[in-house]
Amino acid sequence: VEVERLRGAGKLMLVLDLDHTLLNSVRLTDVSGEQTAKLEAILKVEEANPSRRSLFCLRDKNLWTKLRPGARELLEGCRSMYELHIYTMGDRAYAAEVRQLLDP
């Protein structure tokens, strides 16, 4: 049934791993105070231009997350040819939050 639906839409299914493919995340506790200050300065600059933003502090997940260069462009380019799915070893809540960062 799934194959027929995809054939009818003229698309293939593409599953992309989130971590280390589309983005990188690091625990807040693994970042030094000096690094945190630098990241917060970058975050403040990026928040002024939300469409180009690539750095996020997911405080409820205790993570700094940075989209890989070209991640959004890759997804946009694949959208017409593929039904896109994401995979992660993280939990469902993490996947849902990160999906929002990639496709607001």
N, C-alpha and C positions, 0 to 999 in steps of 0.2 A: 504494500500500500504506500509506504514512504517513498520507495523508488519511483513508483508511478507518479506520485505527486511532484517529485523533483523533476522527472522527465517532462511532465506537462508544463512545468514552469521554465523549462530549459536551463536548469541550474544544477550544479553539483553541490555536495555538502562539503564544507571546509571547516575543520576543527583546529583551532589555534590555542596553544598553551599560553596562558597569561604570563606566568612568572618566567623571567629571563628571555622572553620572546617579545611580548608586546610592552612589558614594563618590568621595572625592578623595584623591589621593596626592601626596606631594612627596618628593624625594630628601633623605636625611639631610644631605647636603652643601649643600643649598640653604636650610637653616634655620640662623639665627644661634645663637650660644651662649645668648643670653638667651631666645630663642624655644624652644630645646631644653629649657632648664630649666623653662619654663612648661609645655611639653607633657609632660615627665616628671612634673611635679607632678599634672597632670590625670590622666595614666595611672595613677598610684599610687592616686588616689581612685577611679577607675573600676574598677580591678582588685578592689576590695572588693565590687563589685556586678556580677558578670559578665553577668547577664541584661540589664543596661541599658548595657553597655559599647559605646562607639562609636569610641574612639580606640585605634589599634594601632601598635606599632613593629615593623615587619617587618625586623629587622636583617639577615637573610640576603638580603633583596632591597634593602637600604639605603633603605627607605621609611618615612615616617610615613603612615598611612592612616586616614582618618576616614570613617565611614559618614554618609551624608546623613541629615538628620532625616526620620524616617518610612520609611526604606528597608526595614527589617524588616517593618513593618506593611503596607507596599505589597505586598511579596512574599507575606506571609501572606494578605492579602485576595485576591490573584490566584490563589492555589494551587488553589482549587476550580474555577475557571473556565478556567484556562490550563495548558498544559504549558510550564513556564518554562525558558528557555535564556538564557545570558549570552554577551556578546560583548565582546572587548577587543582592542586593538592590541598588548597585552602578550603575553608568551609563555605557553605552556601551564602552566608551573609557577606563574607569577603568578596566572593565572586559577583554578587549583585551590586555592591558598592563600587567595585572597580569597573564593572560594565558601564555604570553611569558616567564614569570619568572618560571612558573611551567613546561612548555614544550618548552625549547629553541630549 
